Amino acid sequence: MQESPESLQVNFVKEREDAYKRIYKRSPIISSASVGWESLSIAYDWYPAGGTPKLVSKQHGIGIFTDMPSPVITERQIDGRLIEEQVVQGSCVIIPANLTQQAAWDRGGGALTLAIDPMIFAQTIYEVVDPDTIELLPLFATPDPFIYQMGIALKAALTRSNTSSRLYAESLVNTLILHLLEHYSTTRPNLRESITGQLPQHKLQQVIDYINAYLDCDLSLQELSNLTQMSPHYFSTLFKRSTGATPHQYVIRCRIERAKHLMAQTKLPLAEIAIQVGFVDQSHLHRHFKRCVGVTPKNYRKI
């Protein structure tokens, strides 16, 4: 569809939260921009009864309705098609890039929104599927338990917004993209059967060395996959086959192991150790350490 001259044109990659403000005349409650995740475009907000202007986004838009106290009647228009729909907890909406959209709803609810650049879609799968054969399809409000769980997890990661949450959130978005490609596109590849083998040993060692060298930094999935010259999806799959853990799980394990070493070899306060190994604070270390080791850092130090 040709872009309507009266439509509001937004680009979340370039404008970041300013694009959101132009649509809703306010900032969201929390967003990836507000917590410093420059590689992602995610926002959570509570939307009182109201609506949006007619607009066109350069990115694919995904809406996940995570907090709906009661059903909401919505009039939604996508690419000229108008539907009156009932939005409930767990509903999701997909609006492909460059299509006109507009909506009006009769009561409030909370939702997570994602803007995903079409280039990211192509980069996610280029090793196993020709991106030119993939076209994302629009979806009016429809319950999808998998996407709903992704939304809940992303909202929680946004709220925590610590040094391991960005890697975790990027992994979730990568998984969400694969789900969209397999279930809501014109060509629906079975991506899970398209990848075989493991990471070559030299590439695996390169990634492990990099993780250990920058363990105290805010590592990203794109950053790690770039080391192997692979897409995030391809890299993540081969990395898990090679190590038995996702990149996010592996980084957490490395941080725990380094914390154990520092507790045994130094008298540094636990708060300082937490920062040195890449956790945001002592409570963040405490939570992961107890889950992985079975005891608290304080009790471990007494052993």
C-alpha positions as CSV (number, residue, x, y, z in Angstrom):
1,M,0.0,0.0,0.0
2,Q,1.2,3.5,-0.8
3,E,2.0,5.6,2.2
4,S,-0.8,8.1,2.8
5,P,0.4,11.7,2.8
6,E,-1.7,12.4,5.9
7,S,-0.3,9.5,7.9
8,L,2.2,10.2,10.7
9,Q,5.6,8.8,9.6
10,V,7.7,7.3,12.4
11,N,11.1,5.5,12.5
12,F,11.9,3.9,15.9
13,V,15.5,3.1,14.9
14,K,16.3,6.7,14.3
15,E,13.9,8.5,16.6
16,R,14.0,6.0,19.5
17,E,11.6,7.2,22.3
18,D,10.8,10.4,20.4
19,A,8.8,8.3,17.9
20,Y,6.7,7.0,20.7
21,K,6.1,10.6,22.1
22,R,4.9,11.7,18.7
23,I,2.3,9.0,18.6
24,Y,1.1,9.1,22.3
25,K,2.2,12.6,23.4
26,R,4.0,11.1,26.4
27,S,6.9,8.8,27.3
28,P,6.2,5.2,28.1
29,I,6.4,3.9,31.7
30,I,9.7,2.2,30.8
31,S,11.5,1.5,27.5
32,S,14.7,-0.1,26.2
33,A,15.9,3.5,25.5
34,S,15.4,4.6,29.0
35,V,17.5,1.7,30.4
36,G,20.2,2.0,27.8
37,W,19.5,-0.9,25.5
38,E,20.5,0.8,22.3
39,S,20.1,-2.3,20.1
40,L,16.4,-2.8,21.0
41,S,13.2,-0.9,20.6
42,I,10.8,-2.0,23.4
43,A,8.3,-0.1,25.5
44,Y,5.8,-0.9,28.2
45,D,3.0,1.4,29.0
46,W,-0.5,1.6,30.4
47,Y,-2.9,2.9,27.7
48,P,-6.1,4.6,29.0
49,A,-9.2,4.6,26.7
50,G,-8.2,6.6,23.6
51,G,-6.6,5.9,20.2
52,T,-3.7,6.6,17.8
53,P,-3.5,8.8,14.7
54,K,-3.2,7.1,11.4
55,L,0.5,6.3,11.1
56,V,3.2,4.4,9.2
57,S,6.2,2.9,10.8
58,K,9.5,1.9,9.1
59,Q,9.7,-1.1,11.5
60,H,7.5,-4.1,12.1
61,G,5.3,-3.4,15.1
62,I,4.4,-6.1,17.7
63,G,1.9,-5.4,20.4
64,I,1.6,-7.9,23.3
65,F,-1.3,-7.2,25.7
66,T,0.2,-8.3,29.1
67,D,-2.1,-6.5,31.6
68,M,-5.8,-6.5,30.7
69,P,-8.1,-6.4,33.7
70,S,-11.1,-6.8,31.4
71,P,-11.7,-7.3,27.6
72,V,-11.3,-4.1,25.6
73,I,-13.3,-3.4,22.4
74,T,-11.0,-1.9,19.8
75,E,-11.5,-0.6,16.3
76,R,-8.2,-1.4,14.4
77,Q,-7.3,-0.6,10.9
78,I,-4.3,-2.2,9.2
79,D,-3.5,-1.4,5.6
80,G,-7.0,-0.1,5.0
81,R,-8.8,-3.1,6.5
82,L,-11.0,-2.1,9.5
83,I,-12.0,-4.6,12.2
84,E,-13.8,-4.3,15.5
85,E,-12.1,-6.7,17.8
86,Q,-12.0,-7.8,21.4
87,V,-8.6,-7.5,23.0
88,V,-7.9,-9.8,26.1
89,Q,-5.0,-10.8,28.2
90,G,-2.5,-12.6,26.0
91,S,-3.7,-11.1,22.7
92,C,-1.0,-9.9,20.3
93,V,-1.0,-7.7,17.2
94,I,1.4,-7.7,14.3
95,I,1.7,-4.7,12.0
96,P,4.3,-5.2,9.2
97,A,6.6,-2.2,8.4
98,N,5.3,0.4,6.0
99,L,1.6,-0.4,6.4
100,T,-0.9,2.2,7.6
101,Q,-2.3,1.6,11.0
102,Q,-4.8,3.2,13.3
103,A,-6.7,2.1,16.4
104,A,-9.2,3.3,19.0
105,W,-10.2,1.5,22.2
106,D,-12.8,1.9,24.9
107,R,-11.0,1.2,28.1
108,G,-7.5,1.0,29.6
109,G,-4.9,-1.8,29.6
110,G,-1.2,-2.5,29.7
111,A,0.8,-3.6,26.8
112,L,4.4,-4.2,25.6
113,T,5.3,-2.9,22.2
114,L,8.3,-3.9,20.0
115,A,9.6,-2.2,16.9
116,I,11.7,-4.6,14.9
117,D,13.6,-3.4,11.9
118,P,13.1,-5.6,8.7
119,M,16.9,-5.8,8.4
120,I,17.0,-7.6,11.7
121,F,14.6,-10.1,10.4
122,A,16.8,-10.8,7.4
123,Q,19.9,-11.0,9.6
124,T,18.3,-13.5,11.9
125,I,17.9,-16.2,9.3
126,Y,20.1,-15.4,6.3
127,E,22.2,-18.6,6.7
128,V,19.2,-21.0,6.4
129,V,16.5,-19.1,4.5
130,D,16.5,-16.5,1.7
131,P,15.3,-13.4,3.4
132,D,13.7,-12.2,0.1
133,T,11.2,-15.0,0.3
134,I,10.0,-13.9,3.8
135,E,7.2,-11.5,4.2
136,L,5.6,-10.8,7.6
137,L,1.8,-10.9,7.6
138,P,-0.5,-8.5,9.5
139,L,-2.4,-10.0,12.5
140,F,-5.3,-8.4,14.3
141,A,-5.7,-9.1,18.0
142,T,-5.2,-12.8,18.5
143,P,-4.2,-14.8,21.6
144,D,-0.8,-16.5,21.2
145,P,0.5,-18.1,24.4
146,F,4.1,-18.2,23.2
147,I,4.2,-14.5,22.3
148,Y,2.4,-13.7,25.5
149,Q,5.1,-15.4,27.6
150,M,7.8,-13.6,25.6
151,G,6.1,-10.4,26.5
152,I,5.9,-11.2,30.2
153,A,9.6,-12.1,30.2
154,L,10.6,-9.0,28.2
155,K,8.7,-6.8,30.6
156,A,10.4,-8.4,33.6
157,A,13.8,-7.9,31.9
158,L,13.1,-4.3,31.3
159,T,12.1,-3.8,34.9
160,R,15.3,-5.4,36.1
161,S,17.4,-3.7,33.5
162,N,20.8,-4.9,34.8
163,T,24.0,-5.9,33.0
164,S,22.8,-9.4,32.1
165,S,19.2,-8.4,31.2
166,R,20.1,-6.9,27.8
167,L,21.7,-10.1,26.6
168,Y,18.7,-12.0,27.9
169,A,16.3,-9.6,26.3
170,E,18.1,-9.8,22.9
171,S,17.9,-13.6,23.1
172,L,14.1,-13.4,23.8
173,V,13.6,-11.0,20.8
174,N,15.7,-13.4,18.7
175,T,13.4,-16.3,19.7
176,L,10.3,-14.1,19.1
177,I,11.5,-13.3,15.6
178,L,11.9,-17.0,14.8
179,H,8.3,-17.6,16.1
180,L,7.0,-14.8,13.9
181,L,8.8,-16.2,10.9
182,E,7.6,-19.7,11.4
183,H,4.0,-18.8,12.1
184,Y,3.1,-15.4,10.7
185,S,4.9,-15.1,7.4
186,T,4.1,-16.0,3.8
187,T,6.9,-18.6,3.7
188,R,7.0,-20.6,6.9
189,P,10.4,-22.3,7.2
190,N,11.1,-24.9,9.8
191,L,14.2,-23.2,11.2
192,R,14.8,-25.8,13.9
193,E,15.6,-28.5,11.3
194,S,17.7,-26.2,9.1
195,I,20.8,-26.0,11.3
196,T,23.2,-28.8,12.0
197,G,26.6,-29.2,13.7
198,Q,28.4,-27.1,16.3
199,L,30.6,-24.1,16.4
200,P,34.1,-24.7,15.0
201,Q,36.5,-25.0,18.0
202,H,38.5,-21.9,17.2
203,K,35.4,-19.8,16.9
204,L,34.0,-21.2,20.2
205,Q,37.3,-20.4,21.9
206,Q,37.3,-16.9,20.5
207,V,33.8,-16.3,21.9
208,I,34.7,-17.8,25.3
209,D,37.9,-15.7,25.5
210,Y,36.0,-12.6,24.7
211,I,33.3,-13.3,27.3
212,N,36.0,-13.8,30.0
213,A,37.9,-10.7,28.9
214,Y,34.7,-8.5,29.1
215,L,32.8,-10.3,31.8
216,D,32.2,-7.0,33.7
217,C,30.7,-5.4,30.6
218,D,27.1,-5.3,29.2
219,L,27.6,-8.0,26.6
220,S,25.1,-8.2,23.8
221,L,24.0,-11.1,21.6
222,Q,24.8,-9.2,18.4
223,E,28.3,-8.4,19.8
224,L,29.0,-12.1,20.4
225,S,27.6,-13.4,17.1
226,N,29.6,-10.8,15.2
227,L,32.8,-12.5,16.5
228,T,31.8,-15.6,14.5
229,Q,30.4,-13.7,11.5
230,M,27.1,-15.5,12.0
231,S,23.5,-14.3,12.6
232,P,22.3,-14.2,16.2
233,H,20.0,-17.2,15.6
234,Y,22.6,-19.4,13.9
235,F,25.3,-18.4,16.5
236,S,22.9,-19.1,19.5
237,T,21.9,-22.5,18.2
238,L,25.5,-23.7,17.5
239,F,26.7,-22.2,20.8
240,K,24.1,-24.1,22.8
241,R,25.0,-27.3,21.0
242,S,28.7,-26.7,21.7
243,T,28.4,-25.7,25.4
244,G,25.1,-27.0,26.6
245,A,24.0,-23.5,27.5
246,T,22.6,-20.4,25.8
247,P,24.9,-17.5,25.6
248,H,23.0,-15.8,28.4
249,Q,23.3,-18.9,30.6
250,Y,26.9,-19.3,29.8
251,V,27.8,-15.7,30.8
252,I,25.9,-16.1,34.1
253,R,27.9,-19.3,34.8
254,C,31.2,-17.5,34.0
255,R,30.3,-14.7,36.4
256,I,29.4,-17.1,39.1
257,E,32.7,-19.0,38.7
258,R,34.7,-15.8,38.8
259,A,32.8,-14.7,41.9
260,K,33.7,-18.0,43.6
261,H,37.3,-17.5,42.8
262,L,37.4,-14.0,44.1
263,M,35.6,-15.1,47.3
264,A,38.2,-17.8,47.9
265,Q,41.3,-15.8,46.9
266,T,40.4,-12.3,48.3
267,K,38.7,-10.5,51.1
268,L,36.9,-8.1,48.8
269,P,33.4,-7.2,50.0
270,L,30.6,-9.1,48.2
271,A,29.3,-5.8,46.8
272,E,32.6,-5.2,45.1
273,I,32.9,-8.7,43.8
274,A,29.4,-8.4,42.3
275,I,30.5,-5.4,40.3
276,Q,33.8,-6.9,39.2
277,V,32.2,-10.0,37.7
278,G,29.5,-8.0,35.9
279,F,26.4,-8.1,38.2
280,V,24.6,-4.9,38.8
281,D,24.8,-5.2,42.6
282,Q,25.1,-7.6,45.5
283,S,21.5,-8.7,45.4
284,H,21.8,-9.5,41.8
285,L,24.8,-11.7,42.6
286,H,23.0,-13.2,45.5
287,R,20.0,-14.3,43.4
288,H,22.0,-15.9,40.6
289,F,24.6,-17.4,43.0
290,K,22.0,-19.2,45.2
291,R,20.1,-20.5,42.1
292,C,23.3,-21.9,40.5
293,V,25.4,-23.0,43.5
294,G,22.6,-23.8,46.0
295,V,23.9,-21.5,48.8
296,T,24.2,-17.8,49.3
297,P,27.5,-16.1,48.6
298,K,27.9,-15.3,52.3
299,N,27.4,-18.9,53.3
300,Y,29.7,-20.1,50.4
301,R,32.5,-17.9,51.8
302,K,32.2,-19.7,55.2
303,I,32.7,-23.2,53.7
